[in-house]
């Protein structure tokens, strides 16, 4: 009876579900025995190997989809683990996963357009009317919070069309650079107005803006801690560290953009624009707030799940 050496296998994948599994076994007499299973016609093919013996005398007779170069060889053995090929179902599953991602890419493109429009328009409005204290305040907080901070919190978002192809280290570097610039401009813009008003915080716009100013300072400190989380891990868990920074940064961003929303009801903007345009800008800022927060909210959700799994 012929003895068998170890078998080798190869898998050839064609377009969407066409999969070929090839097993070649070298017998003691030097002759090769090859089994080729083509799963293109089937929805799912599961092949199990691993110290397993295929003892069918005529493989082609038992399964017409399997072709063998020698139907008289009665013994084939191999040392492989279980291989499951479900190419068509996997492709369908992959398509279903890609659909939400494609939608998120589209929404991100819309968001980037809205952010660009808001930034360009407010820059033009503030500069064209002369950079008074109020217009300087409006310009700085728009650049800082609505533009740079929005881009900063979306750096790690996988559906961000601007950074999706960047490596993680590059995204992290971009995040803290944009956050420092955006936070700095936002803080400066808030301070300019607070100093002019003598720190009298009366309107809802002023209260929300000042709250965003305070939280932005703490968020930048927590960001520094998150950046060096591995160096301070003996004092603070990196997971807690980054989760807290994620939460604090998201709250800061929400407060800043809600303050911007109420800023469109203030005298400076009302005097320069029509009522319809004010409504348009309010809608734009709310849509941008929602779309920019998708990535941070998903990230926060995963982090909180990990916190619960690891500590509760």
C-alpha positions as CSV (number, residue, x, y, z in Angstrom):
1,X,0.0,0.0,0.0
2,X,1.3,3.4,-0.8
3,X,2.4,5.7,1.9
4,X,1.9,9.4,1.9
5,X,4.1,12.4,2.7
6,X,2.7,15.7,3.9
7,X,0.3,17.5,1.6
8,X,0.5,21.0,0.5
9,X,-2.4,23.3,-0.3
10,X,-3.1,26.5,-2.1
11,X,-6.1,28.7,-2.4
12,X,-6.9,30.8,-5.5
13,X,-9.5,33.4,-5.1
14,X,-11.2,35.0,-8.2
15,X,-13.9,37.7,-8.3
16,X,-16.6,37.6,-5.6
17,X,-17.0,34.0,-4.6
18,X,-15.0,32.0,-7.1
19,X,-12.6,30.1,-4.9
20,X,-10.4,27.2,-5.8
21,X,-8.8,24.9,-3.1
22,X,-5.9,22.8,-4.4
23,X,-4.4,20.0,-2.4
24,X,-1.3,18.2,-3.6
25,X,0.1,15.1,-1.9
26,X,3.4,13.4,-2.8
27,X,3.3,9.6,-2.4
28,X,6.3,7.5,-1.5
29,X,6.7,6.4,-5.1
30,X,7.1,10.0,-6.1
31,X,3.8,10.4,-7.8
32,X,1.7,13.5,-7.1
33,X,-2.0,13.3,-6.2
34,X,-3.9,16.5,-6.7
35,X,-7.4,17.3,-5.6
36,X,-8.9,20.5,-6.9
37,X,-12.2,21.7,-5.4
38,X,-13.9,24.6,-7.1
39,X,-16.4,26.4,-4.9
40,X,-17.4,29.0,-7.5
41,X,-20.7,27.3,-8.0
42,X,-21.5,27.0,-4.3
43,X,-22.5,29.6,-1.8
44,X,-20.3,28.1,0.9
45,X,-17.5,25.6,0.9
46,X,-16.0,24.2,4.2
47,X,-13.0,22.0,4.0
48,X,-11.5,20.5,7.1
49,X,-8.0,19.2,7.3
50,X,-5.7,18.4,10.2
51,X,-4.4,14.9,10.5
52,X,-7.5,13.9,8.5
53,X,-7.6,11.1,6.0
54,X,-9.6,11.2,2.8
55,X,-10.4,7.6,2.0
56,X,-12.7,7.9,-0.9
57,X,-11.6,5.6,-3.7
58,X,-13.0,7.8,-6.3
59,X,-13.4,11.4,-5.2
60,X,-14.7,12.6,-8.6
61,X,-17.5,10.1,-8.4
62,X,-18.7,11.2,-4.9
63,X,-18.5,14.9,-5.7
64,X,-18.7,16.1,-9.3
65,X,-17.3,19.5,-8.3
66,X,-14.0,17.9,-7.2
67,X,-11.5,17.0,-9.8
68,X,-8.5,14.7,-9.1
69,X,-5.6,13.7,-11.2
70,X,-5.7,10.1,-10.0
71,X,-9.1,8.7,-9.0
72,X,-7.5,5.4,-8.0
73,X,-5.4,6.7,-5.2
74,X,-7.1,5.8,-2.0
75,X,-5.2,7.7,0.6
76,X,-4.5,11.4,1.0
77,X,-3.4,12.9,4.3
78,X,-2.5,16.5,5.3
79,X,-1.6,18.5,8.4
80,X,-3.7,21.6,8.2
81,X,-6.2,23.2,10.5
82,X,-9.8,23.7,9.6
83,X,-10.3,26.0,6.6
84,X,-13.7,27.6,6.1
85,X,-14.3,29.2,2.8
86,X,-17.5,31.2,2.5
87,X,-16.6,33.7,-0.2
88,X,-20.0,34.6,-1.5
89,X,-21.5,35.1,2.0
90,X,-18.4,37.0,3.1
91,X,-18.7,39.3,0.1
92,X,-22.3,39.9,0.9
93,X,-21.4,40.6,4.5
94,X,-18.6,42.9,3.4
95,X,-20.9,44.8,1.1
96,X,-23.4,45.3,3.9
97,X,-20.6,46.6,6.1
98,X,-19.3,48.9,3.4
99,X,-22.7,50.5,2.8
100,X,-22.8,52.4,6.2
101,X,-19.2,53.4,5.7
102,X,-19.9,54.7,2.2
103,X,-22.8,56.7,3.7
104,X,-20.5,58.1,6.4
105,X,-17.9,59.1,3.7
106,X,-20.7,61.0,1.9
107,X,-21.9,62.7,5.1
108,X,-18.3,63.6,5.9
109,X,-17.9,65.2,2.5
110,X,-21.1,67.3,3.2
111,X,-19.7,68.2,6.6
112,X,-16.3,69.3,5.2
113,X,-18.2,71.5,2.8
114,X,-20.3,73.1,5.5
115,X,-17.2,73.7,7.7
116,X,-15.4,75.3,4.7
117,X,-18.4,77.5,3.9
118,X,-18.8,78.7,7.5
119,X,-15.1,79.4,7.9
120,X,-14.8,81.3,4.5
121,X,-18.0,83.3,5.0
122,X,-17.2,84.4,8.5
123,X,-13.6,85.3,7.6
124,X,-14.9,87.4,4.7
125,X,-17.7,89.0,6.9
126,X,-15.4,89.9,9.8
127,X,-12.5,91.2,7.7
128,X,-14.7,93.2,5.3
129,X,-16.5,94.9,8.1
130,X,-13.2,95.8,9.9
131,X,-11.7,93.8,12.7
132,X,-13.4,95.5,15.7
133,X,-13.4,93.7,19.0
134,X,-16.7,91.9,18.2
135,X,-15.7,90.9,14.7
136,X,-12.3,89.7,15.9
137,X,-14.1,87.7,18.6
138,X,-16.4,86.1,16.0
139,X,-13.6,85.4,13.6
140,X,-11.2,83.8,16.1
141,X,-13.9,81.5,17.7
142,X,-15.0,80.4,14.2
143,X,-11.5,79.6,13.2
144,X,-10.7,77.9,16.5
145,X,-13.8,76.0,17.4
146,X,-15.8,75.6,14.2
147,X,-12.9,74.8,11.9
148,X,-9.7,73.7,13.6
149,X,-11.3,71.9,16.6
150,X,-13.8,70.2,14.3
151,X,-11.0,68.9,12.1
152,X,-9.0,67.9,15.2
153,X,-11.8,65.7,16.7
154,X,-12.3,64.0,13.3
155,X,-8.7,63.1,12.8
156,X,-9.1,59.5,14.0
157,X,-12.5,59.1,12.4
158,X,-12.1,56.3,9.8
159,X,-14.6,57.9,7.4
160,X,-12.9,61.3,7.4
161,X,-12.0,61.9,3.7
162,X,-9.0,64.1,4.7
163,X,-7.2,61.7,7.0
164,X,-8.6,58.2,6.3
165,X,-5.4,57.1,4.5
166,X,-3.0,58.4,7.1
167,X,-1.2,56.1,9.6
168,X,-2.3,56.4,13.2
169,X,0.8,58.2,14.4
170,X,0.2,60.9,11.7
171,X,-3.4,61.2,12.8
172,X,-2.4,61.6,16.4
173,X,0.2,64.3,15.5
174,X,-2.4,66.2,13.4
175,X,-4.9,65.9,16.2
176,X,-2.8,67.6,18.8
177,X,-1.5,70.2,16.4
178,X,-5.0,71.2,15.2
179,X,-6.3,71.0,18.8
180,X,-3.6,73.3,20.1
181,X,-4.1,75.8,17.3
182,X,-7.9,75.6,17.5
183,X,-8.1,75.7,21.3
184,X,-5.6,78.6,21.4
185,X,-7.6,80.7,18.9
186,X,-10.9,79.8,20.6
187,X,-9.5,80.8,24.0
188,X,-8.1,84.0,22.6
189,X,-11.4,84.9,20.9
190,X,-13.3,84.3,24.1
191,X,-10.9,86.3,26.2
192,X,-11.1,89.3,23.8
193,X,-14.8,89.5,24.3
194,X,-14.7,88.8,28.1
195,X,-12.2,91.6,28.6
196,X,-14.2,94.0,26.6
197,X,-17.4,93.1,28.6
198,X,-15.5,93.2,31.9
199,X,-16.3,89.4,32.3
200,X,-20.0,90.2,32.6
201,X,-21.6,86.9,31.5
202,X,-25.3,87.5,31.1
203,X,-26.7,86.1,27.8
204,X,-27.0,82.4,27.1
205,X,-24.5,82.8,24.3
206,X,-22.0,84.3,26.8
207,X,-22.6,81.5,29.3
208,X,-22.1,78.7,26.8
209,X,-19.1,80.4,25.3
210,X,-17.4,80.9,28.7
211,X,-18.2,77.3,29.7
212,X,-16.5,76.1,26.4
213,X,-13.6,78.4,27.2
214,X,-13.1,76.8,30.7
215,X,-13.5,73.2,29.4
216,X,-11.2,73.9,26.5
217,X,-8.4,74.7,28.9
218,X,-9.0,71.5,30.9
219,X,-9.4,69.5,27.6
220,X,-6.0,70.7,26.4
221,X,-4.4,69.6,29.7
222,X,-6.1,66.2,29.6
223,X,-4.9,65.9,26.0
224,X,-1.4,66.4,27.1
225,X,-2.0,63.6,29.7
226,X,-3.5,61.4,27.0
227,X,-0.6,62.0,24.7
228,X,1.9,60.7,27.3
229,X,-0.5,58.1,28.7
230,X,2.1,55.4,28.7
231,X,4.5,57.5,30.8
232,X,1.9,58.2,33.5
233,X,0.2,54.8,33.4
234,X,1.5,54.0,36.9
235,X,-0.6,56.9,38.2
236,X,-3.5,56.7,35.8
237,X,-4.8,53.9,33.5
238,X,-4.3,54.8,29.8
239,X,-7.9,53.6,29.1
240,X,-9.4,55.9,31.7
241,X,-7.0,58.7,30.6
242,X,-8.1,58.6,27.0
243,X,-11.7,58.0,27.7
244,X,-11.9,61.0,29.9
245,X,-10.1,63.1,27.3
246,X,-12.5,61.9,24.6
247,X,-15.5,62.8,26.8
248,X,-14.2,66.2,27.8
249,X,-13.2,67.1,24.3
250,X,-16.6,66.2,22.9
251,X,-18.5,68.2,25.6
252,X,-16.2,71.2,24.9
253,X,-16.9,71.0,21.2
254,X,-20.7,70.7,21.7
255,X,-20.8,73.7,24.0
256,X,-18.6,75.8,21.6
257,X,-20.8,75.1,18.6
258,X,-24.1,75.6,20.5
259,X,-22.6,79.0,21.7
260,X,-21.9,79.7,18.0
261,X,-25.5,78.9,17.2
262,X,-26.8,81.5,19.7
263,X,-24.1,83.9,18.4
264,X,-26.0,84.2,15.1
265,X,-28.8,85.8,17.1
266,X,-26.5,88.6,18.4
267,X,-26.5,92.2,17.1
268,X,-23.3,91.9,15.1
269,X,-24.6,89.1,12.9
270,X,-28.2,90.4,12.8
271,X,-27.1,93.8,11.5
272,X,-25.0,92.3,8.7
273,X,-27.3,89.6,7.4
274,X,-30.9,88.9,6.5
275,X,-33.2,86.8,8.7
276,X,-33.3,83.9,6.2
277,X,-29.5,83.8,6.1
278,X,-29.4,83.7,9.9
279,X,-31.7,80.7,9.8
280,X,-29.5,79.1,7.2
281,X,-26.3,79.6,9.3
282,X,-28.0,78.1,12.4
283,X,-29.0,75.0,10.4
284,X,-25.5,74.7,9.0
285,X,-23.9,74.9,12.4
286,X,-26.2,72.3,13.9
287,X,-25.7,69.9,11.0
288,X,-22.0,70.4,11.3
289,X,-22.1,69.7,15.0
290,X,-24.0,66.4,14.5
291,X,-21.8,65.2,11.7
292,X,-18.5,66.2,13.3
293,X,-19.5,64.3,16.5
294,X,-20.2,60.9,14.8
295,X,-16.5,59.8,15.0
296,X,-15.9,61.0,18.7
297,X,-19.2,59.5,19.8
298,X,-18.3,56.1,18.3
299,X,-14.8,56.2,19.8
300,X,-16.3,57.1,23.2
301,X,-18.7,54.3,23.0
302,X,-16.0,51.7,22.3
303,X,-13.8,53.1,25.1
304,X,-16.7,53.0,27.6
305,X,-17.4,49.4,26.6
306,X,-13.8,48.5,27.3
307,X,-13.9,50.3,30.6
308,X,-17.0,48.4,31.6
309,X,-15.5,45.1,30.5
310,X,-12.2,45.6,32.3
311,X,-13.3,47.3,35.5
312,X,-16.9,46.1,36.1
